[in-house]
Amino acid sequence: MPIITVFVGPAGSGKTTLVKTYSEWLRRTLFMHVAIVNLDPGVEELPYKPLFDIREWFTLRDIMRKYRLGPNGAFLKASEMLISKINDLFKHTPFNDITKWDMILIDTPGQMEAFIFRPVSTVFFKILTKISNPVVVFVIDASAIETLSDAVTLWFLGVLTQAKLGLTVVPVINKIDIAGSNELARLIVEEPEKLAEMAKHYSEEGLLSEVVPELVSIALKTKGAYRPVMVSAKKTNTMEDLHYLVHEAFCTCGDLT
């Protein structure tokens, strides 16, 4: 059974570049047969060659023009259109014979709320779990973490993703080459309990001061056995940590037979 890995995360988190770098590392270092699937109809250019590309059926630009919608409305329409063609998707390569592949990497829309938090994700993952034990990689942009509330809300978004999908979700902190020694990002990975201590003394006024400690507490209770890893989508030497995390999650939630 191949490892099917679905990359999700907020816009700009670097999912697409990470898929490219990870796939190249898998092929070059582990000599794996890797298939890539693109489910983002809004991307203009891809740095990799997908085996299936949703843009063969429709693009965000075409939907906006045809239905006279703005970008957000077009993404919602795209998710509806994907549901209508979901059976065709799973008849398409690589899903029609997954035994040919060691890894299948699925790149999802940057506007993750139009995919993960819409009915399309329920339908998509229900079928996907019938053919494999998918691992969901939740990508966090380290360069977007400037405050404690940034760290907590991004981390908690991964918790909500896991709650919505009911699947194994592993967190990955991306863009460490840009963020440098981001202490808050490091705490998410190495010492999340310290975020809880910091949250107790959170000085922001208003709702945040009340909510942040609660979010940290919930995130700690639901973080599971997988410690986040820090990677750079532009540096292949960090891909080993990502692969170890994905492989560990796959072996725990499924098997390799």
Summary of the structure (lengths in Angstrom):
residues: 257
radius of gyration: 18.3
end to end distance: 6.1
largest distance: 55.4
contacts: 830
relative contact order: 0.16
helix: 55%
strand: 13%
